[in-house]
Amino acid sequence: RRLLRRAGAALAWSACAPLAAGQKAPAADPDGGLLIGGDELAGRLQDGAGALSLIDFRDPGAYLSGHLPGAVHLWHPEVTVERNGVPGLVAPPEAVAAALGARGVGVEAPVVVYGDTGGIWAARLFWVLAYHGHGQVRLLDGGFPRWQQQGRPLQLGGVTPDPVDFAAQVQPQWVVDAAWVLDHGADPDVVLVDARAPERYADGHIPGAVSRPWRDNVDWDTEQFRPADALRARFEAAGVVPEKTVISYCQTGVLSAQNLFVLRRLGYPDVRLYDGSFADWASDPDRPVATGDAP
């Protein structure tokens, strides 16, 4: 079953910088250099970690009750805004730069980000950092749950770093807007990937988008990502191949950031986030919406 209807929510899109013609995201490390394991990170922390910035991207209460040694805290509301009824949009560059600089995060020192819930929050911060010009960001595989599961050391209370200047340089090749999707969504060299649960996808999705729920990227016994070969196979089975421009979206740009991270880690060279995602798409009743299980 595949039906088309018009979107009809009382929301409006906020303008992120649209992708310039011909721009592509820089190539990722096909060997998985965007992910760091607990053993490697523990070794770096034991050695002093040098200029490494470690960011805990979880709820403040969770952070204060126990976090990785030396990790500074940052949370989603500090780097997002609501515009015209669309929630969770990336904040203006000056606000993001202020939040990161206050945590001692510069654009040149390497960063390790971790969170919980299958990496969705950490992946969102990965995208925020990349979008604002930071090119040395890795995610802790399994995040805080795996670190704790392995019995590794924790620190209580907060960490107050020395502030630095974060010189944000927006990289428009990491994001698209609704106008771009309307203009290019039917291009055979473009594939839209919906990260939401299958029932949300069936209830309404952007026409032509394939369903690849974010939860299937994770081994939930450890909250680590599934093996690279298995992840590659599940995306390629839906026609999500490295030769195409991949547009990742969900409801508000969080779940889709995890799909984006997975694909970038697999070496896909051109993966972009629709930051407004379906909340934005549905804000304009003239934009088409497909229902059912098929693209």
N, C-alpha and C positions, 0 to 999 in steps of 0.2 A: 504493500500500500504506500502510495506516495501522493500526497496532496499539497497543493500550494495555497497559501493564504497570505494576507498582508499583516505586517507587524502592527500592533496597536497599543503599546504601553506608553504611558505619559512620561517618557524620558527623552533626554536629548544628548547628543554626543558632545564630548569635549575634544578639542583639537589637540592631538599630539602631532609632532612634526611628521608629515607624510613622507613616504619613501620617494626619494628622487629617482628619476628615470635611470635605469642602468646600474644602480647601486646594489651591491650584494654584501652580506655579512662576511667578515673574515673567516677563513677556514678554521675549523676546530681541530683538535688533536685526535686523529682517528684511533689512537691507542688508549684513549680514555684519560688523558691528562687533566681533565676537568674534575675528576673525582679523586678524593684522598681517603685512604682507609684508616681505621683506628690505630693500627700498629705504627704506621708512618707518622701520623699526627702526634701520637704519644711520644715517639722518639724525638720529634722536633721540639715539643714542649719541654721534655726533659733536658734537652740541650740548650734551652733558652729561647729558641724560635727566632732569634734575631729580630728582624723588622716585620715579622709576620703579624698581621691583624686577625684576630679571631672574634667573630661576631655571632652572638646568640640571638636568633630571630624567632623568639617565642614570646608568649604572654609574660608580662612583667612578674607576676606571682610565681610562675614556674621557674623563671630565671633566678629569683632571689632565694628560692628553696633549694637550689643546687644547679651549678653550671660547670662547664669545663674550666679548668684553671686559667685565669687571665682573660677570659672572654668578656668583652664588653656587650652591653645590651642595646638592642634596637628593636622596635616593633612596628608593625604594619601601618598604624595610623600616622606615624611620623613621616612617612614617605608616600602617602596617598592623600587624595582629596576627592570630594564629591562635587561634580559640576553638573548643573541642570538636571539633577535627579539621578545621574549615573554614578554609582559608588565605586570606590576602590581604584580610581584612576591614578596614574603616577603623578606625584606632586611636581610643581615647577622646579626647574633645575636648581634655582637658588635655595629652595627649601631642602631638597635632597642633599645638596652640597653642605648646607649648614648642619644637617643631622649627621652626616658621615664625618665631617670634620670635627664635630664635637666628640665623636668616639675615637678620635685619633687615627682615622682612616684617610690616607692619602691616595692619590691615583697611581702611584708607582710601586708602593710596597705590596707584596703578595697578601691576599686575603683568603681565609677559610671561613665559610659560612655553614652554620648548622641550624637545624630546627627539629621538628617532629612531624607526625602525620604524613609519613611516606615521602618526605622531602618537598612537599608543595610550597611551604613557606620559604625554605632555603632557596628553592629554585626561583621563586618570585624575586628574592633579593639578588640572586645571581643576575637575573635579567635587568633589574634596576641599575645595578653597578655597571653592567656591560653597556647599557643604553646611555649611561652618563660618562662613558669613556674609560672605565677601569678594565684592563685587559689581563689581569692576573688573579682570577677568582676560581676557587675550587670549592666543591661541596664535600662535607664529611659523609661518607657512605653509611647509611643507617641513622645518621643524626644522633641526637641526644639519647633516644631509646636504646640504640645499639651500644653506645658508649657506656651507658648505665648497666645494660645487660652483661657486658663484659667485665663489670666490676672495676672500672677505671676510676681514677681519683676525681673528686668533685670539689668545688669551692662554694661556700655559702656567701650571701651578701653581694653587694655591688662592687664593680671595678670602675675607678675613675681615671681615665687616660689623660694624657696631655693633648689638648686640642691641636689640630693642624688645619691647614687650608686644603680643602678638596676642590681642585680646579676642574669642575664639571665641563665636559665637552660632549654635548649630545650627539649621539651616533644614530641618525635617522634610519639607517639600514636595519635596525633591530625592531622596527614597529611599522604597522600599517593602520590606516583608518578605514571607515566605512566606504568612503568614496573610492579608495584603492580597491577594496574588495568588489564593489559594484563594477568597476572598470576591468578588473583582471580575474575575477573569480571563475569565469567560464573558460579561461585560457587553459589549453591542455598541458601547458608547462607549469601550471600552478595547481596545488592541491590544498584544500582546506581540511583541517583536522579538528574535530570536536572532542574535547577531553572530558566532557561530562558523563554522568552515568547514562546507560542505554535508555532508561525511561525518560530522562530529561531530553535526550536527543530525539526520541520518537515524538515527544510532545511538541517539539518545534526546533528546527535548526536552519542554518544558512543553506540554501539550495546548493547541492553539489558536494557538501562537506561529508567526509567519512567519519565514522565513529571509532575512536580509539581511547577508551576511558583510561584516565590516569592511574587508577588503582591497579591495573594489570601490569604496570611497570615494576611493581614492588613485590618482594618476597615478604609477606607479612609476619612470618615467624621472627625475622630479624629487622624488618623495615629497611633492608638494603635493596638496591636495585637488582633486578634479575640479570642474568648473564647477558653480555652484549649480543651474542649470537641470537639468543631468544628474543631479545628486544628488536633487533634488526628484522627478524623474520616476521614478527607480528605487525610491524609497520609496512614492510614491503608487501605483505599479503593484501593490504588495503590500497596498494598503489602509491604508497608514500615512499618514494625512492629518492636517492641523493641528487639525481639529475633534475629534480623539480624544485621550484620555489615552494616552500611549505609555510602555510599560514596557520598558526596554532591559536585556538580560541576556546573559551568555556563560557561561564556566565559573567564573571567579573575579572578575568585575567590572572587568576591565581593557579587554578588547576592546570590551565594551559601552559603556564610557565614550566611546570614539571615535564610535560611532553616536549616542550622546546629544549629544555636542558638535556633530556635523554637523546634527542636527535642531534644536538650539537656535540654531545659526547661521542656519538657514533660516527662523527665526521661529516654529517650533512652540512654543506657549505652555506646554504641560504635558507635559514629558518627565522621567521619573523612572528612577533606577537601582535595580535589584534587586541590592544589594551582594553578598549571598551567592551569587547566581546559581545555576547548575545544580549546583555543588558542594554548596550548601546544600539545594536542592530534593531532590536524590537522597539526602540524609541521613535522610529519613523514609520508610520503606518503604510507608507508607499514602498517599503523594502519587502521583498518577498520572503516568505518563510515556508519551508517544507516540513511536512509531518510524516510520521511513519518510520520504518526501520531502514529504508533505502536512502541513499544520497539524493 
